[in-house]
Amino acid sequence: MWRWFHEWGSPRYFYARSGRLLPYLAGLTLLLIPTGIVWGLLYAPADYQQGHSYRIMYVHVPAAILAQSSYAMMAAAGMVSLIWRLKLADAAMQTAAPIGAWVTAIALITGALWGKPMWGTYWVWDARLTSTLILLFLFAGVLALRQAAGPSQSGGRAAAVLAVVGLINLPIIKFSVDWWFTLHQPASFSVTEKPAMPIEMWAPLLAMVIGVYGWFFWVWLLRLRQEIREREVRSEWIRQRYQNEF
């Protein structure tokens, strides 16, 4: 296990192996996201209470789930960077942050659009909405700390500490609808419970969730590989790879 860990912690090894995953992630993304969007928006039945307005769920729910997962992954990379001082972990944290921030912003915007017909307003200081907004601020804070410090290790450590401390917000987001009285409805999708929706409604949602995860890892690997090339530009293996590619 430790050998596997150290191999994948090597920029050279990671760069070589990760390139093989890109076509599969691209194929998964290009297959499932269009399928889920078309199926959910055009063919899924209308909800008996919300009518057609519920269809924004097919964007909002995958974005909200991915926002939390991407933060957890970013914080895990920050923890590895703090403990083992792996350069690749710092690069993984840095490249995941902007993608996670954009996904969180999409979750907030689509949630506001969904909330208007349901609650009569775009925004309330609801526990889940507020904690998700804090999640966006945490992403922004990690980005700001990492970019302000440039390539220095102190900036990377400060960003990693903030990312790890921010993990406390994830259970608040997850259980806010159970701990407090909120306007936000309970989870629409869970991998541990039987779906409350008919298969015609939850199947396209499942396709969208898997599709956006494929998209995230596809884009993240592209960004991370670019970051590795920039950081290792003076390395012999990068120069040899560039000569072979061009």
Phi, psi and omega in degrees: 000316181293326177296316178300317181298314182289327177297312181287343174280352178275125179304321181294313181295314181299317182298318182292317184282322185294331180298333180288338182276339187301314180298323181290318178294321178297316179297318178299317180295311185289341177273311191277322182295310176300322179298312181295319181295308182296315180297313184289321184277330187250328190245338178293144181291156177290149178284143185289340178256313187266353181066224182273348183294339181292345187296341176296344176305327185289348171253317186294312185295311176300322179295319181294318178295314182294326179302315180290318180295319181293326176293317179300318179294318179298317179294323177297318177296321177297322178295317177298320179297321180290320186278312187254357177058036179279127179297325181295324179294320177297318178295322179296318178296315182296321183278337178282331186300310182294326178294314178298323179296317179295319180295319178296320177298319177297319178298319180292317182293312180293327176295321177294318178295324178287326182290331182303307179287337183274317185253346183086005179209154180284333187214137168225155179278058177287151184301315182289318180296316181294317180292329175290323175297321176298323177300318177298319178295324178295316175302313181297322179295317178298316179299315183296315180296318184291319183281328181293328183273351181065219183278002184293147180289330180296321177296320177295319179293319179297317178295320180294319178298315178298318180298317181292316179298324181293349178301336181297339180284336184296313176295333176295316177297314185298314189255010183300324181288344178265327184278327184232162172282119182225158175284336184293135180289159175298175184302134178277343187214132179214140180275351184254351183234155178293132181299139177279346182265158173292160184299330180296340181259321184273338179297313175295330177294318177298318177300320180292319181298311179296321180297318181288331174293319175299318178298315181302309183291329176297306181294320180297317179295321177299315179293319182293320178295323176294320178296320178297317179299321180290321182283329184255023187299334180271356182283147182295321183293330176290316180297319178295320180294318178298320179295323179290326183281327185243000000 
